[in-house]
């Protein structure tokens, strides 16, 4: 399964055209006119323009649903099936005051006192591992509560190892209002509904993937939604990571080949493919060129369909990019 989150802009809503972001390219790879199914079962035929980097066919649906800038859409692809659904939507302003309902005044209920627990002297390994994946741990006197702050949304889960029974995890999930519950136990361990089982070895393997690619709470949430996380699931995620790292390698190969071109040289996509050989597919190479033609690189000028000009030597492009990154880094807030 591949998925992408797209944040709508005023331009998207005015034109009905979405830009082919990196995540959308991954989801729509190999498709030209896919059908997307909305939550109500409506089928929308999309038009993917790889040359222009645009997705069309959503204008009518976006207008009918009353989306606003900064609303988000979720694209999910399983095989050749593509589904589309709103992810987050802003609260709309209402016209005039809302009608008031006359009712007897109610006394506010006092919030239950929050108990604090002294964590064990030695932090369990799974707690340290989940913290490295981007969660903030809190001890609950048996289970642990983990919270990931994801901007507009948060993802929380309760987790425990063999020292905590699955029923206790289910109760803790309900008491904390957590999104998920995780039991670290051997594969095949029985657990009640709402409690996912994951072997400690699988969590270690997920952390190993995290060290080579920035996986985090969203990937774990997707795994836990299955109810049982097996080593085969982690291996499948590993293959996704390999694909992404392969695209990074393809990017490097294209840049290395362009470094042999003269500054201001005009070339066709076909010329570059001859230099690259058969190691990198043509559609991947075309996507890399589109990225290099836009910000922050501006390394290429588009002259026509499949025709480009190298503005300056690749070494200068990379030097300017490094300087830009350093200036931007210096302006970023400390911490986070």
Residue, then its C-alpha position, 0 to 999 in steps of 0.5 A: x500500500x502506498x499513500x500520500x497526504x496533499x495540502x490544498x492551496x487556493x490555487x488548487x481550489x481555483x483551478x482544480x489542478x494539483x501539483x505532482x508532489x514527491x509523495x503523489x508521484x510515488x502513489x501515482x507512478x505508472x498511471x496516466x488516467x487512474x480512477x479515484x474512489x471517494x468516501x461516498x463511492x463516487x469514481x473520479x477519473x484523474x488525468x496525470x500529466x507527468x510532463x507538466x507535473x499536474x493532476x487534473x479531474x478533481x475540480x468539480x469534486x473539490x468545489x462540491x465538497x466545499x474544501x478550503x485552503x490548508x485542508x488535506x487529502x489522503x490518497x491511498x493506492x493498493x495495487x491498481x485501486x486508488x482511494x481518495x478521502x479528506x484527512x483534515x478540514x478547517x472549521x468553517x466560519x458560520x454566518x451569524x450567531x448559532x441558535x441558543x438552546x435553553x437548558x437548565x444550568x449544569x455544574x461542571x464536573x471536576x476533572x479526575x485527578x491525574x496520577x503520577x507514577x515513578x518510572x522503573x530505575x531501568x527503562x525497558x528497551x522497547x521504551x527507548x526504541x519507541x522514543x527513538x522513533x519519535x514518541x514521548x513516553x510516560x509511565x502509567x504504573x505498568x503500561x507506558x503511554x507514548x505520544x507523537x505530536x504530528x502538527x495538527x494531529x497527534x498519535x498516542x498508544x499504550x504499550x507494554x511487554x510480557x510484564x503487562x497482560x493484554x487485557x491491562x493494555x486494553x483497559x489502559x487504552x480505553x482509560x487514556x483514550x489512546x489511538x492504539x495499544x501494542x503488546x511486545x510479545x512473540x508472534x502468535x500471542x493471543x490478544x483481545x481486539x484493539x491490542x496489536x501484537x508485535x515481536x520485539x525482534x520486529x520492533x528492533x528491525x523497524x528501528x534499524x530501518x529508521x536509522x537509514x531512512x526517517x521512518x516514524x510514528x505514521x509508519x508504525x500507525x499504519x502497521x498497527x492498524x493491521x492488528x498484528x505486526x509480523x516480520x514479513x510486514x517489516x520486510x515489506x516496509x524495508x522493500x519500500x525503503x529500498x525503493x526510496x533509497x534507490x530513487x536517491x541513487x538514481x538522482x545521484x547518477x543523473x547528477x553525475x552524468x550531467x556533470x560531464x555536460x558542458x555549461x549551457x549545453x542543450x540536450x534531450x532526455x534521450x541524450x541523457x538516457x543514452x549516457x545513463x544506459x539501462x540502469x535507470x528507467x526513463x520515467x525516473x530520469x524525467x522526474x529527476x530532471x523536473x526536480x533539477x529544473x525547479x527550486x531550490x536547484x534551478x540547474x536546468x532550463x526547460x526549452x521544450x518537451x523533453x528538451x533542457x539546457x544545463x545552466x551551469x556546472x553541476x559542481x557550482x549548482x551543488x556549491x550554491x545549494x550547500x550555501x543556501x542550506x547553511x543560510x536557511x539552517x542559520x535562520x531556523x529556530x533552535x530546538x523543536 
